[in-house]
Amino acid sequence: MMKRILWLLSWAVFMTACPAFAKLQTQTVDYKVGDTTLEGYLAYDDSFQGKRPGILVVHEWTGLGKFAKSKADDMAKLGYVAFAADIYGKGVRPEKVEDCMATSSIYYKNRALFRKRVNAGLDQLKQNPMVDTNNLGAMGYCFGGAAVLELGRCGAPVKGIVTFHGGLDNPTPADAKNIKAKVLINQGGADGFTLPSLPAFEKEMKDAGVDYKIITYPDAQHSFTNPDAKGQLKGALYNKSADKKSWKAMTEFFKEIFKS
């Protein structure tokens, strides 16, 4: 019996000490832009050693919540350091459609503020000592898709930008010339919210000579990656097939960009 106890204790010590059994690490990070306090979310897997690429994750129009955090967790499990930015500010987490619309419109109408907030998130990611600052990427959902495109349009040093059912309209299309990153757009074929902006977006990318790719998922509506989208908002519905395919496209996209 004593030998068994000692063996179990030894195994417990081994499990704790061995990097192969390390766990996902997460933490809330407060940071500021001017007088506004923002509350981001950091995720990384400490079984990976040394510096690694960093991925900025930006939330949908409800603000930073469980969905965006879960995506940061998933990216960390792939070996990245992921930071889920907060565009709205600490405690600003609208729930009703009208409140989400009102809050998100603040940033759509003020692109300078939008860019300042998303760049602040990128700065937090870059400051992390585990991050290889020469290998940065950004991904966003819905409102967050618009955010990461704005990040690119102001010349941020990211190598890859990925959007999922993201906002594509841009009042200053000439700013696309500042995009240094490759761009992957995951577009729902039945997304009435973003499809009308697609032709102008493609022209913007082509005119600026951006390396971009658009993957369209037939029959996928807006919010097709979010399992909580169950038709509460007309035109927004989860699509399991499009979710899986777009995630695979994203992982291959970043893998190729950061292969060195």
N, C-alpha and C positions, 0 to 999 in steps of 0.2 A: 504494500500500500504506500509506504514511504517513498519507494523508488518511483512509483507512478506520479505521486505529488511533485517530486523533484523534476521528473521529466516534463510534466505539464508547466511548471514554473519556468523551466529552461526554454520551452517552446514559446511561452508568452513573451519572454525577454527577446528571443530571436525575432518574433513577429513584430515587436515594437521597433527593434533596431534595424531590421533589414529594409532597405529602400524599396524593394519589390512590393512590400506591403504598405507602403506609404499611402495616405489618403488625400483626397481632394481637400484643399485648403481654401477657405473663403473668408472674406471680411468686409464689413461696411467701411467706406472711406468718405469722410467729410472733406469737402474742399470748397473754395470760394471763388466767385467771379464778382469783383467789386464788393458790394455789401450783401450779395446773395449767397447763402450757403446751399451747396448742392450735396446730395448724398448718393455716391456711387457704390459699386459693388465689384470687388476684386476676386478672381478665382484662378487657382493654379494647382497643379498636381506636383507635390514635392518629391515624387519618385523620379522626375526628370531632373537631370543635373545640368548646371551651367546656364548660360544665357540662352534664350529662345525667342522666337518671334512673338510679338505682341499683337493682340486683336482687340480693337475697340468695338463694343457692341452697343447699339443705340435702340432704345425702346420704341414701342408703338405709341399712339396718341393718348393712351391711358397713363403714361408716365412709367418710370422704372418700377417694375413689379416682378411677380414670380416668373412670368414668361421670359422676359429679357434675361433675368438672372439664371434661368434654367439653360438658356442658350450660352451664356458665359461659362456655366459649369461644363456644358458639353464640349465647348472649345478647349477648356482647360484639360479635359480628359484626353483630348487629341494631342496634348503636349504644348499648347500655347499658354501664354499668360493672357488672360482675358479681363478686360475692365469694362463693365457695363456703366456707361455714363448716365448722368442725370441732367437732362436739358431743362426741366421745369423748375427745379429747386426743391429743397428738402420739405417733405410734407405735402407737396402739390401733386396729388394723385387723383385726378378726376375720374368719375365712374359713369355718370349719365352721359349719353351721347351729346347732348347740348353743351355740357361742361367740357367734354373732350374737344369738341369743335371750337369752342371759345378759347380754350387754353392753347391748342395747337395753332390756331390762327394768329396768335400773337407773334409767333416765330415765322410763319409763312409771310406775314406782312412786314416783318422786320428782319430781313436776311442778314444784316450786320450782326444783330443780336444772336440770331440762330448760329452763325458761324463762330461767334465768340464763345458760346456755350459748348458747342461740339469740339472746338479746339481746346477748351479747358479740360475736357475729358481725355483727349489725346495727350495733353501735357501730363496728366496724372499717370497715364500708362507709361509714357516715356521715362518718368522719374523712377519707376520701379527698377531696382537693381538687377532683377532677373531678366529684364527685357533687352533683347538685342535691338537697339534703336535704329539699326540699318535695315531691319526687317519688320515693318509695321503694316497692318491691314485694318480695314474697317468694314463692318457689316451692320445693316439696319433693317428694321421691319416697319412697313407702312410709313408713318411719320419719321421713324428712324432711318428709313431708306432715303428720304429727302435730306435728312441730316448728314449722312455720310457722303452724299453727292455734293452738298454744300462744302463739306470738308475738302473734297477734291477741288472744287471750283475756286477755293481760296489758296490753292497751292500747297496744301499740307503734304509732308514727306511720307506718304503711305504708298506701298507698292501695289496694293489690291483693294478694290472697293466692291462690295457685294450688296445688292438690295433684294429684298423679298417683298413683293407687292408694294413697292415703295413709291412715294410721291416723286413724279418726274418733271413737273412744270418748273420753269425757271424764268424769272423776269429779266435776267441779264445773261442771255445765252453766250455772249462773247466771253464770259468768264470761264467757259469750258477750256479755253486755251491754257489755263493754269493747271489743269489736271495732269499729274505726273503718273498716276496709277493706271493699271489695267482695270477695266470695269466689267462686272458681270451683273446683268439685270435678270432676275427671275420674275417673270410676268405671267399673271393669270390671263388665260385667253378669254375669260368671261368676267374680267374685272372692270366693271363700269366706272369705278372711281379713278383708275389710272390709265386705262386704254386710250381715252381721248387725248392724253398728253404725249402718247408714244411717238407719233410722226414728228412732232416738233423736237422731241428729245433726240430722236435719231439724226435729224438734221443738225442739231447742236453738236452731237458727237462727231459727225462726219466733217462738219465745217472746221472743227478744232483739231481734227486728226487724232482723236482719242482712240486707243486700242480698246474696243468694247465688244461685248457679246450679249445678245438678248436671247434668252430661252423662254419660249412661251409654252405654257401647260394648258392644253385645250380643256375647256369646261371649268377650269379653276377660277373661282371667284376671289374677291378681295379677302385678305386674312387667311389664305389657304393653308398657312403653316401653323395656325393657332387652334389647338383642339377645343379651346373654349369658345370659338366662333361657331355658334350653333344656329345661326339665323336670327339672332336678336336684332341685328342691324341688317336690313334688307340689302342683299348684294354682298354680304360678308359671310363666308361659310368655309369651315375646315375641309380640306381635301387631302386625304391620307396619301394617295399616290403622288400628288404634286409636292406634298411636304417632303416625302422621302426622296424623290428625284431631285428636288432643288437642293436639299441638304447634301446629297452626293455630289452634285455639280459644284457646290461651294467648297466642299472638302478637297476635291480634285483641283479646283482653281487655286486655292491657297497652297496646296502641296506642290503644285508646279511652280508657283511664284517663289516659294521658299526652299526649293529643292537643294540649293547649295548649302 
